[in-house]
Amino acid sequence: MCLKQRVAIYLIILILSSVMGCTQRRPEKYSYEFTGLFDTVIQFTGYAKDQNAFEAMAESGRDLLEELDTLYDIYDQKEGVNNIKTINDMAGIQPVKVDSRIIDLIEFAVEGYEKTGGHVNIAMGPVLKIWHDYRTQGNTDPKNARVPDHADLEEAAK
């Protein structure tokens, strides 16, 4: 089962469990927001019988996203996990055994590349590294923050 199917099934189960448990009260709408994963703000919004029930479901979803963030990390090696950084570091050196969800992601990305005529491209790591380095420098020294030179980005994209 591919990652898209797993996530879809997981979300359906979350939605059904919140609705089915609400026989005495009408479900209320709740929201749960957090940062720190995938370098973005993530928000879950849904219905549950009460705040505690919704937060339990949202925290379960956060746990899953935390696993995926660890697996798909291209910048930091995580102890005991072979993630995308591990794959990149070992490229041309030795094979790396990885979680099937990484393979699912790569296959999904290849499909996206083919369907978009190359406009979606996961092989843009050198470009992302430049942006990452500039962002890190800008966070360290905000007064001297700047964007990368266009020529450097074009060269990295080759």
Secondary structure, DSSP 8 states (H G I E B T S, - for coil): --HHHHHHHHHHHHHHHHHHT-SSS--EEEEEEEEEETTEEEEEEEEESSHHHHHHHHHHHHHHHHHHHHHT-SS---TT---HHHHHHHTTT------HHHHHHHHHHHHHHHHTTTSS-TT-HHHHHHHHHHHHHHHH-GGG-----HHHHHHHH-
